[in-house]
Amino acid sequence: MTNKVAVVQKPPVMLDRAATLELVNSEIAEAAANGAALVVFPETYVPGYPAWVWRIQPGRDMGLAGKLHGTLRENAINLATGDLDPVCQAAWRHKVTVVLGIHEVDAEFSGTTLFNTVVVIGPDGAILNRHRKLMPTNPERMVWGFGDARGLKVVDTPVGRLGVLICWENYMPLSRYALYAQNMDVLVSPTWDCGDEWIATMKHIAKEGGCWVIGTGTAIQGRDLPENFPERLKIVDDEDWLCDGDAVIVRPFGKIEAGPLRREKGVLYGEIDREAAARSRRTLDVTGHYSRPDIFQLHVTRAAMPPVQFRDE
């Protein structure tokens, strides 16, 4: 049985949570009307990837960095207060599975730290998984805290057993292996990366893991940043491509099914067949007959790692 997938790479409304959530819901409705059962959005889509961290000098631009981070935090998602309820309702209303990248604020302890998070929402509107990026890359560490492994899991969806790795987590062999070992049919890889090297990675994972791989970044230019973006012209020019997008769907064992959609602010559609994943692992099953557990073993700690534990007598 095949299912239609919609991979969104249109620009969000940068640093505007409410407007971006409206855009997300509009894209879900359109994708569902086109027959999609799974709708995928890029890394930190709500309220947009902080591309400025790669372009400003923190030592010299501390004022600008602080202002941008403050606005980002004000527009981040607090799952505890229901900020994502409109998207959950849209998933339920249109009976689709949604994979969405967000900036998540730590509401449980600090109330301040941000996480690079991806949520998987089922067609009943329930949040099936919340995965926080384990290791932000280079200047990203000035934006996000380190996630734990509670979300390093594969969940059942109508399109297959689905796991998520964010951007360069896909270069972490043990993270990949932890998901392969959970009978994964589909890996979704929301990212800010793009280009031929990234596409090669998506193809490699599809062959290594015997799974479908769906990658998507945000296709966005400088002109897509709002006019009121702080010191906008200091960071970008209108024609500058901040990310090419490169939405792609790769079949198990590495052949491209659809895409890549490069420098096009649109939606990539494709068909996936969950049974193709299991069939592809007949000759190479890296956590099955190819695993050699007598030599190699992986131990994963998925317990919560809170910074404080309270005990009230």
VMD Tcl script that draws the C-alpha trace (Angstrom):
set ca {
  {0.00 0.00 0.00}
  {1.38 3.39 -0.98}
  {0.85 6.73 0.73}
  {1.32 10.21 -0.63}
  {3.83 12.47 1.11}
  {4.03 16.28 0.99}
  {7.43 17.83 1.78}
  {7.09 21.57 2.44}
  {10.03 23.91 1.92}
  {8.30 27.29 1.61}
  {9.69 30.08 3.84}
  {8.04 30.61 7.22}
  {7.09 34.05 8.51}
  {10.41 34.61 10.23}
  {10.27 35.30 13.98}
  {6.45 35.36 13.98}
  {4.96 32.30 15.68}
  {1.29 33.14 15.10}
  {1.69 33.91 11.40}
  {3.87 30.84 10.82}
  {1.37 28.57 12.57}
  {-1.32 29.92 10.25}
  {0.94 29.10 7.29}
  {1.54 25.59 8.65}
  {-2.18 24.95 8.93}
  {-2.76 26.28 5.43}
  {-0.08 23.95 4.04}
  {-1.58 20.99 5.91}
  {-5.01 21.72 4.42}
  {-3.60 22.06 0.90}
  {-1.51 18.90 1.18}
  {-4.47 16.91 2.51}
  {-6.63 18.20 -0.34}
  {-3.96 16.87 -2.71}
  {-4.17 13.44 -1.10}
  {-1.16 13.53 1.24}
  {-1.16 11.26 4.31}
  {2.11 12.69 5.67}
  {3.12 16.38 5.70}
  {6.73 17.24 6.54}
  {8.17 20.65 7.45}
  {11.83 21.75 7.85}
  {14.03 22.18 10.90}
  {12.85 24.88 13.38}
  {10.15 25.97 10.93}
  {8.30 27.74 13.75}
  {9.30 30.57 13.85}
  {12.24 30.03 11.44}
  {15.85 28.86 11.48}
  {18.28 31.36 13.13}
  {20.51 31.76 10.08}
  {22.02 34.92 11.58}
  {24.23 32.86 13.92}
  {26.35 31.92 10.89}
  {26.55 35.53 9.66}
  {27.11 37.89 12.59}
  {30.14 38.12 14.86}
  {29.05 37.35 18.42}
  {31.94 39.22 19.99}
  {31.11 42.40 18.08}
  {27.37 42.04 17.58}
  {26.27 41.04 21.06}
  {23.51 43.65 21.11}
  {22.04 42.42 17.82}
  {22.43 38.77 18.82}
  {20.67 39.43 22.11}
  {17.80 41.25 20.43}
  {17.27 38.51 17.87}
  {17.45 35.77 20.49}
  {14.95 37.61 22.68}
  {12.45 37.84 19.82}
  {13.07 34.20 18.96}
  {12.37 33.11 22.53}
  {9.18 35.18 22.67}
  {7.96 33.39 19.54}
  {9.08 29.88 20.53}
  {6.64 27.03 21.22}
  {5.64 26.13 24.77}
  {4.11 22.67 24.50}
  {2.84 22.80 28.08}
  {0.58 25.80 27.39}
  {-0.85 24.43 24.16}
  {0.97 26.65 21.65}
  {0.89 23.76 19.19}
  {-2.80 22.97 19.65}
  {-3.84 24.62 16.34}
  {-1.52 22.29 14.41}
  {-2.71 19.24 16.35}
  {-6.28 20.20 15.54}
  {-5.40 20.64 11.85}
  {-3.79 17.18 11.77}
  {-6.94 15.70 13.33}
  {-9.27 17.68 11.07}
  {-7.52 16.57 7.89}
  {-6.55 13.08 9.17}
  {-2.85 13.45 8.30}
  {0.43 12.78 10.09}
  {2.54 15.93 10.53}
  {6.28 16.23 11.20}
  {7.13 19.79 12.24}
  {10.35 21.47 13.37}
  {9.97 24.05 16.13}
  {11.90 26.15 18.60}
  {10.75 24.75 21.94}
  {11.14 26.71 25.16}
  {11.96 24.77 28.32}
  {8.80 25.37 30.32}
  {9.52 22.69 32.93}
  {12.64 24.07 34.59}
  {14.36 27.23 33.38}
  {11.58 28.86 31.38}
  {14.29 30.27 29.12}
  {16.47 27.69 27.36}
  {15.47 26.85 23.80}
  {15.63 23.45 22.14}
  {15.72 22.55 18.46}
  {12.76 20.17 18.48}
  {10.78 18.10 16.01}
  {7.30 16.86 16.88}
  {5.44 14.03 15.20}
  {1.66 14.52 15.31}
  {-0.67 11.66 14.45}
  {-3.88 11.89 12.41}
  {-5.83 11.84 15.68}
  {-4.11 15.08 16.72}
  {-1.96 13.46 19.42}
  {1.76 14.25 19.72}
  {3.39 10.87 19.12}
  {6.97 11.98 19.70}
  {9.03 15.01 20.67}
  {12.68 14.80 19.67}
  {15.15 17.46 20.82}
  {18.34 17.83 18.78}
  {21.12 16.05 20.62}
  {24.03 18.20 19.45}
  {23.63 21.69 17.97}
  {26.36 22.46 15.44}
  {29.03 25.14 15.96}
  {27.33 28.57 16.55}
  {23.96 26.85 17.01}
  {25.16 26.10 20.54}
  {24.61 29.78 21.36}
  {20.90 29.28 20.55}
  {19.87 25.80 21.77}
  {20.51 23.52 24.68}
  {21.45 19.85 24.24}
  {18.53 17.45 23.99}
  {18.36 14.07 25.70}
  {17.41 10.78 24.07}
  {13.78 10.58 25.16}
  {12.73 11.32 21.59}
  {15.23 8.95 19.96}
  {12.43 6.56 19.13}
  {10.40 5.22 16.22}
  {6.61 5.54 16.35}
  {3.77 3.88 14.49}
  {1.96 6.02 11.92}
  {-0.38 5.16 9.03}
  {2.53 5.63 6.58}
  {4.85 3.30 8.51}
  {7.10 3.23 11.54}
  {8.65 6.68 11.56}
  {11.76 8.16 13.15}
  {13.35 11.61 13.06}
  {16.92 12.91 13.03}
  {17.59 16.63 12.74}
  {20.19 17.98 10.31}
  {23.70 16.82 11.24}
  {22.34 14.23 13.66}
  {22.15 12.24 10.43}
  {25.97 12.17 10.50}
  {25.95 10.52 13.96}
  {26.28 6.78 13.20}
  {25.05 5.64 16.60}
  {21.94 7.83 16.43}
  {21.10 6.28 13.08}
  {21.74 2.79 14.43}
  {19.49 3.40 17.44}
  {16.61 4.16 15.07}
  {17.38 1.34 12.64}
  {17.11 -1.07 15.57}
  {13.47 -0.09 16.07}
  {12.19 -1.50 12.77}
  {12.04 1.91 11.07}
  {10.24 2.22 7.73}
  {10.63 5.99 7.25}
  {13.31 8.40 8.44}
  {12.41 12.09 8.30}
  {15.40 14.45 8.24}
  {14.39 18.10 8.70}
  {17.48 20.21 8.05}
  {19.14 23.50 7.22}
  {21.70 21.69 5.08}
  {21.45 21.33 1.31}
  {23.52 20.58 -1.77}
  {24.87 17.46 -3.44}
  {26.74 16.28 -0.33}
  {23.53 16.36 1.72}
  {21.60 14.50 -0.98}
  {24.37 11.88 -1.02}
  {23.89 11.47 2.75}
  {20.15 10.93 2.32}
  {20.87 8.24 -0.30}
  {23.51 6.60 1.88}
  {21.14 6.36 4.88}
  {18.38 4.90 2.71}
  {20.76 2.13 1.63}
  {22.38 1.61 5.02}
  {19.12 1.51 6.96}
  {16.88 -0.04 4.32}
  {14.30 2.70 4.88}
  {12.60 5.56 3.14}
  {14.38 8.88 3.78}
  {12.63 12.24 3.53}
  {14.81 15.34 3.73}
  {13.69 18.96 3.69}
  {15.24 22.35 4.32}
  {13.70 25.80 4.01}
  {14.07 27.36 0.56}
  {14.55 30.98 1.57}
  {16.17 34.16 0.29}
  {17.09 37.37 2.00}
  {13.97 38.99 0.54}
  {11.85 36.53 2.55}
  {12.91 38.12 5.83}
  {10.39 40.76 6.91}
  {11.26 44.42 6.47}
  {11.23 44.93 10.25}
  {13.84 42.20 10.80}
  {16.53 43.80 13.02}
  {19.47 45.12 10.95}
  {18.27 42.98 8.06}
  {20.62 44.36 5.42}
  {23.58 43.82 7.71}
  {22.86 40.10 7.63}
  {21.46 39.39 4.13}
  {20.74 40.94 0.77}
  {17.51 40.32 -1.14}
  {18.93 37.92 -3.74}
  {20.98 35.91 -1.27}
  {19.86 32.28 -0.85}
  {20.18 31.38 2.81}
  {19.21 27.76 2.08}
  {18.40 26.04 -1.22}
  {15.78 23.71 0.26}
  {16.59 20.48 -1.61}
  {13.50 18.55 -0.48}
  {14.00 14.93 -1.48}
  {12.36 11.52 -1.06}
  {14.69 8.52 -1.32}
  {13.63 4.90 -1.69}
  {15.02 2.13 0.53}
  {18.43 1.15 -0.84}
  {19.19 4.62 -2.18}
  {17.34 5.47 -5.38}
  {15.73 8.93 -5.48}
  {11.95 8.74 -5.73}
  {11.22 12.50 -5.95}
  {13.27 15.70 -5.97}
  {15.53 17.28 -5.06}
  {13.48 20.47 -5.20}
  {16.22 23.12 -5.37}
  {15.71 26.86 -4.94}
  {11.98 26.49 -5.37}
  {9.64 27.76 -2.67}
  {7.09 25.02 -2.97}
  {6.00 21.52 -1.96}
  {7.47 18.22 -3.16}
  {5.03 15.32 -3.51}
  {5.87 11.65 -3.75}
  {4.55 8.16 -3.03}
  {6.02 5.80 -0.44}
  {5.32 2.11 0.17}
  {6.13 1.03 3.73}
  {6.57 -2.61 2.69}
  {9.44 -1.62 0.41}
  {11.57 -0.99 3.51}
  {11.27 -4.52 4.85}
  {11.77 -6.00 1.39}
  {14.99 -4.00 0.91}
  {16.54 -5.41 4.10}
  {16.60 -8.97 2.75}
  {20.25 -8.62 1.71}
  {21.43 -5.93 4.17}
  {19.87 -5.62 7.62}
  {22.39 -3.76 9.77}
  {20.54 -4.40 13.04}
  {19.50 -7.92 12.03}
  {21.49 -10.57 10.21}
  {24.31 -8.10 9.45}
  {24.70 -6.83 13.03}
  {27.20 -9.21 14.75}
  {26.06 -8.50 18.34}
  {28.74 -10.92 19.56}
  {31.25 -8.22 18.56}
  {29.37 -4.89 18.62}
  {26.74 -3.60 21.05}
  {25.06 -0.22 21.48}
  {23.54 0.96 24.76}
  {21.16 3.95 24.61}
  {19.99 5.87 27.68}
  {16.50 7.21 26.96}
  {15.67 8.20 30.52}
  {14.89 11.85 31.22}
  {17.84 13.83 32.54}
  {16.35 16.65 34.64}
  {18.69 19.27 36.13}
  {16.98 19.04 39.52}
  {14.83 16.55 41.42}
  {12.51 17.74 44.18}
  {11.28 15.58 47.05}
  {8.57 17.01 49.24}
  {8.05 15.27 52.56}
}
mol new
graphics top color blue
foreach p $ca { graphics top sphere $p radius 0.5 }
foreach p [lrange $ca 0 end-1] q [lrange $ca 1 end] { graphics top cylinder $p $q radius 0.2 }
display resetview
